[in-house]
Each structure stands twice: as structure tokens, then as C-alpha cells.
């Protein structure tokens, strides 16, 4: 749907509608919640030492993701450290807040780094979840770039005692909308995907799970074989259920509040929304969810009255819907 998020919240609150706003199941999604200001760079499990709720699944190895935080500059002036925006992999401001993660997504001989966390609650069987994060290629270490980053959901924590790609298959490949390699070193790139849960998955692990031969990489610059990304703002949100909401009153009085009668809902693919007056005359019709009724007909304004509507259409999963009811126009 294209109706604005704030507008939907207004209708939900004003009319006490049963609207459901998606909840991010990822704890500390932008890595702001710190245990302590980071002091380690490549030491084993540096993420878990400094970042609340996140940990490194590859324990007792050199495959450790890095944690960057603006607090580093309060104690150090080393631009080759782990501060923000300057740090040893390059330069980048945080997508939000004062922190982000960095990891190697590709290095020859199948060397990989990952981050993992436990979700705030298990995934529900048969429900579809939208997964996204923001990535930026390091401007010093992005010698190679990948096309996607993988996400693996599991019921138990994943651990490994070697530095190789984890021996599990990702259920989701996060990619840009254009499907191109993740080459941007200046801006944050949103990468996303979706997953229908089997039920009970509690852990999410992020990284490149493919071995060298199967990794979709592209040479970017330099002579080394390493791909390094900053990551920020991870989200796992359950896709809202199919639903429709039409308010039973609206007030087209020009005060900028509830002036237009819109069809609101989730996952709407097509619709025909028709409004009739008390004598059965059609006074409005729209097939565009972004086009609502302003309470006029042939440029004449209706006075306070009750009108009848009839709505038909389909959801994005092609399930049809039909709804009819009354709406009061108040001047």
C-alpha cells in the first residue's frame, strides 16, 4: 500500500481501528546499546564484548567482526582505530546513531565473518517476514564486492571453531532493488529479502555463507581478494496480515484533518471503491488507493449526511475481498 505511515496511525488512533504496526524483532538493531566503549579491533568476539545482544558465531578464531562507535574519539585520536566516521577500514558516518558493525564477506580460502543475535521472540509458522539492513562497502577494504549477503534463521545458536564459511544454507539473500553488486562506498545501500517461517526460529546470522567458488563477487579495485562491509539498522518485521479499514465518519471542512475518505489497508493489489447517496446515486468512484473522496459531486459540496459505500478488489496474494457499509460526512 502507498498511504502514509503516519496517516494510517492517525486513523488507527482516532477511530480505534484494529491496525497492526510491524515490530522489529531484532534487539539493538543499530548497535547503539553498548556494554562498553569498544577497545578491541580484531580480537576474538569483539562484537560480543562491546555490543549488547550481538555475538560472533565463529569463536576462538581470527574471524571476528568489528565494532565501530563514535565514543572511540573520546579516548583516542587514531584515525586508524575503530571510531566513527574515521576508522581503519575507511570512512563512513553511521546510518543512524553512533555505531555500526564491520565484517569481511569474502576473502580467499573461504575466510568469512558473521554476526548473530537472538530475536526478541520466535518466528511464527507460515508467517512471512521482511528482512532488511543497510550496508556500505569500505572505501579502503572493498577490493572485491559481493552481490548479496545471506541470512540464516535457526532454532538454536550457531557456533563454529574455524574461520571458514558456516556450513548452513541461508534462507534469505539480501539484495538491492536493482540486483546489482554492492559497490557503494559513499552511501548506505538498503538490501532486503523475505522469508516464510517454519516456526520456532529464534536466531539470525548474517554474512556470506557461500564458499569462494559459489560467491557472486566482482573485482572492484586493488590487488587483494577481500570484501568488507559496514552494516547498520538490521530489521526483521512480520508482514502485516491482509486487512481493510474504511472509517465510518470523515469531515471535509478544510482543516487538514480527516478531510478525505480513503480506503486503508495492508497488501491491497487492486480495488474499486464506490460511494452512493441515500437515493442510490453514485457520487464517487475510484480504482486508485491514493485517490479518496473529498465529499463533493460535480463540484458541489454535500452537507452533513450518511452515504453508502461498496468496495471490491484483491490482495497481493490474489485473494478477493468485498466490503460494504455506511460512512457519515460531517461539515
C-alpha positions, 0 to 999 in steps of 0.5 A: 500500500502507498498511504502514509505511515503516519496517516494510517496511525492517525486513523488507527488512533482516532477511530480505534481501528484494529491496525497492526504496526510491524515490530522489529524483532531484532534487539539493538538493531543499530548497535547503539546499546553498548556494554562498553566503549569498544577497545578491541579491533580484531580480537576474538568476539569483539562484537560480543564484548562491546555490543549488547545482544550481538555475538560472533558465531565463529569463536576462538578464531581470527574471524571476528567482526568489528565494532565501530562507535563514535565514543572511540574519539573520546579516548583516542585520536587514531584515525586508524582505530575503530571510531566513527566516521574515521576508522581503519577500514575507511570512512563512513558516518553511521546510518543512524546513531553512533555505531555500526558493525564491520565484517569481511564477506569474502576473502580467499580460502573461504575466510568469512565473518558473521554476526548473530543475535537472538530475536526478541521472540520466535518466528511464527509458522507460515508467517512471512517476514521482511528482512532488511539492513543497510550496508556500505562497502569500505572505501579502503577494504572493498577490493572485491564486492559481493552481490548479496549477503545471506541470512540464516534463521535457526532454532538454536545458536550457531557456533563454529571453531574455524574461520571458514564459511558456516556450513548452513544454507541461508534462507534469505539473500539480501539484495538491492532493488536493482540486483546489482553488486554492492559497490557503494562506498559513499552511501548506505545501500538498503538490501532486503529479502523475505522469508516464510517461517517454519516456526520456532526460529529464534536466531539470525546470522548474517554474512556470506555463507557461500564458499569462494567458488559459489560467491557472486563477487566482482573485482572492484579495485586493488590487488587483494581478494577481500570484501568488507562491509559496514552494516547498520539498522538490521530489521526483521518485521512480520508482514502485516496480515491482509486487512481493510479499514474504511472509517465510518465518519470523515469531515471535509471542512478544510482543516487538514484533518480527516478531510478525505475518505480513503480506503486503508489497508495492508497488501491491497493489489487492486480495488474499486471503491464506490460511494452512493447517496441515500437515493442510490446515486453514485457520487464517487468512484475510484480504482486508485488507493491514493485517490479518496473522496473529498465529499463533493459531486460535480463540484458541489459540496454535500452537507452533513449526511450518511452515504453508502459505500461498496468496495471490491478488489484483491490482495497481493496474494490474489485473494478477493475481498468485498466490503460494504457499509455506511460512512457519515460526512460531517461539515 
